[in-house]
């Protein structure tokens, strides 16, 4: 956590948290950004897809996806995506299948998810700097390699 405390965020308006979200340091970084009024983009390689969430400094915290002492981060994120889809009557069957298949192992880290996330991240950053509208968490971006809805 010392590294997070040492972060100098002066003059920074936007940050990208592309960590594995598997330890406290990842979310400590988010807290540091909140304190400094920095918007954080969470870019997650979700196997064969990319998940991105934009967290406002005073908005709903992305850390709410992970319930303490529960599943690993990707399973918690998968459940969040699934519940969101069901609520809005837009089910995401491949996410449900991934949760069932990987709940006892970890989600695969496919390079394609990282490339998709990087592309979306660049687009979101451009939109933020140009003052264009973006989806703020609890809304999110989800882009699979193949749409299977």
C-alpha positions in Angstrom: 0.0 0.0 0.0 3.0 2.3 0.4 3.2 2.5 -3.4 -0.4 3.7 -3.6 0.3 6.3 -0.9 3.3 7.5 -2.9 1.2 8.2 -6.0 1.3 11.9 -7.0 -1.9 12.5 -8.8 -1.6 16.3 -9.0 -2.8 17.5 -12.4 -4.3 14.2 -13.3 -8.0 14.1 -14.4 -8.3 10.5 -15.5 -6.6 7.3 -14.5 -6.8 3.7 -15.8 -6.9 0.9 -13.3 -6.0 -2.2 -15.3 -4.8 -4.3 -12.4 -6.1 -7.8 -11.6 -8.3 -6.4 -8.9 -7.2 -9.3 -6.7 -5.8 -7.3 -3.8 -6.4 -4.3 -1.6 -3.8 -2.1 -3.4 -6.0 -2.0 -6.5 -9.0 -0.6 -4.6 -6.7 1.6 -2.5 -5.6 3.2 -5.7 -9.3 4.0 -6.5 -9.7 5.6 -3.1 -6.6 7.7 -3.6 -8.1 8.8 -7.0 -11.5 9.6 -5.3 -9.7 11.8 -2.7 -8.0 13.7 -5.5 -11.1 14.0 -7.8 -9.7 11.7 -10.5 -12.1 9.7 -12.7 -11.0 6.1 -12.9 -11.5 3.8 -15.9 -11.5 0.1 -14.9 -10.4 -2.0 -17.8 -10.8 -5.8 -17.2 -9.7 -8.6 -19.5 -12.7 -10.9 -19.1 -11.4 -13.9 -21.0 -13.0 -13.6 -24.5 -14.4 -10.2 -23.7 -13.5 -6.8 -22.3 -15.3 -5.1 -19.4 -14.9 -1.4 -18.7 -16.4 0.8 -16.0 -15.9 4.5 -15.5 -16.0 5.5 -11.9 -16.7 9.2 -11.0 -14.9 10.5 -8.0 -18.2 11.0 -6.1 -20.0 8.2 -7.9 -21.0 4.7 -7.1 -17.8 2.8 -6.1 -16.6 0.0 -8.5 -15.3 -1.9 -5.4 -19.0 -2.8 -4.7 -18.7 -5.5 -7.4 -16.5 -7.5 -5.1 -18.1 -8.8 -1.9 -15.5 -9.3 0.8 -14.7 -13.0 1.4 -16.7 -14.2 -1.6 -15.8 -15.3 -5.0 -12.7 -14.2 -6.8 -12.9 -10.9 -8.6 -13.8 -12.2 -12.1 -16.6 -14.5 -10.7 -18.0 -11.5 -8.7 -17.8 -9.4 -11.9 -19.5 -12.1 -13.9 -22.3 -12.3 -11.4 -22.7 -8.5 -11.5 -22.9 -8.5 -15.3 -25.4 -11.3 -15.3 -27.6 -9.7 -12.7 -27.4 -6.3 -14.6 -28.4 -8.1 -17.8 -31.3 -9.9 -16.1 -32.6 -6.7 -14.5 -32.6 -4.9 -17.9 -34.0 -8.0 -19.6 -30.9 -8.4 -21.7 -29.4 -11.7 -20.5 -25.8 -12.5 -21.3 -25.8 -16.3 -21.5 -22.1 -16.8 -22.2 -21.3 -15.0 -18.9 -23.6 -17.3 -17.0 -21.8 -20.3 -18.6 -18.4 -18.8 -17.8 -19.4 -18.4 -14.2 -20.5 -22.0 -14.0 -17.4 -23.3 -15.8 -14.8 -21.2 -14.0 -16.3 -20.7 -10.5 -13.8 -23.3 -9.2 -10.9 -22.1 -11.4 -10.0 -18.8 -12.7 -11.3 -17.1 -15.9 -9.0 -17.6 -18.8 -6.8 -14.7 -19.7 -7.0 -14.4 -23.5 -5.0 -11.8 -25.2 -8.0 -10.7 -27.3 -9.8 -9.4 -24.2 -6.8 -7.2 -23.4 -6.8 -5.8 -26.9 -10.5 -5.1 -26.9 -10.1 -3.4 -23.4 -7.3 -1.2 -24.7 -9.3 -0.1 -27.7 -12.3 0.8 -25.5 -10.1 2.5 -23.0 -8.6 4.8 -25.6 -12.0 5.6 -26.9 -13.4 6.4 -23.5 -10.4 8.6 -22.6 -10.9 10.5 -25.9 -14.6 11.0 -25.1 -13.9 12.2 -21.6 -11.3 14.7 -22.7 -13.6 16.0 -25.5 -16.5 16.3 -23.0 -18.6 13.7 -24.7 -21.0 11.4 -22.9 -19.8 8.2 -21.4 -21.4 5.5 -19.3 -20.6 5.9 -15.6 -20.6 2.9 -13.2 -22.9 1.1 -12.3 -23.4 1.2 -16.1 -20.6 -0.3 -18.0 -19.2 -1.4 -21.3 -19.0 -5.1 -22.2 -17.6 -6.2 -25.6 -17.2 -9.9 -26.3 -15.2 -11.2 -29.2 -18.4 -12.8 -30.6 -21.8 -11.5 -29.6 -23.7 -14.5 -28.3 -27.0 -13.0 -27.1 
